[in-house]
Amino acid sequence: MVSLESELKMVLKTGKVVLGSKQAIKYVKLGKAKMVILAANAPPNIKSDILYYAKLSNIPVYIYKGTSVDLGVLCGKPFMVSAITILDEGESKILELAGKSETEEGGEK
């Protein structure tokens, strides 16, 4: 089973990611994202925009059960991160989580 925490650390080391909701919307609109990870408490207007454009572009979205603060901590950042856009997965298997939410994979937080 693929765990978000370990795969996120791997993609941060070996892949290419962009942090932030504005960048997520930009790359999803352009169709250049491979996957988007959204915090559960992302603002509703941002969440709906990302989900809408991701659906149009067939880009999977993973809803992280924790808050944007938790997502920032997972990325090793001292600030909130409401969206992470995966542009290149590198050596990670994070795309196996695509289209799921943390409750579906049995994760806890």
C-alpha positions, 0 to 999 in steps of 0.5 A, spaced: 500 500 500 502 506 498 502 511 503 502 519 502 507 521 507 512 517 504 511 518 497 510 525 498 517 525 501 520 521 495 516 526 490 519 532 493 526 529 493 526 526 486 520 529 482 517 536 480 512 539 484 509 546 485 505 548 492 499 553 492 492 553 490 494 559 484 499 555 481 495 549 482 489 552 478 494 555 473 497 548 471 491 544 471 488 549 466 494 548 462 493 541 463 500 540 465 499 537 472 499 529 473 495 530 479 493 535 485 493 534 492 488 538 496 487 539 503 480 538 506 480 545 509 482 548 502 477 554 501 471 552 498 472 557 491 479 554 490 477 547 491 471 547 486 475 551 481 481 546 482 476 540 481 472 543 475 478 544 471 481 538 473 475 534 471 475 538 464 483 536 463 482 529 466 487 530 472 486 526 478 485 530 485 487 527 491 483 530 497 488 530 503 484 528 510 488 533 514 489 541 514 493 545 510 497 546 516 498 539 516 500 539 508 505 544 509 508 540 515 508 534 510 512 538 505 517 541 510 514 548 510 513 553 515 507 555 512 500 552 510 499 549 503 492 548 501 494 545 494 500 541 491 501 540 484 505 534 481 508 536 475 513 530 475 512 524 480 520 522 479 521 515 483 515 516 487 509 512 486 504 517 488 500 517 482 497 510 485 493 515 490 490 518 484 483 520 484 482 517 491 481 520 498 485 518 505 479 515 507 478 510 501 485 508 502 485 507 510 489 512 512 489 516 518 490 523 521 
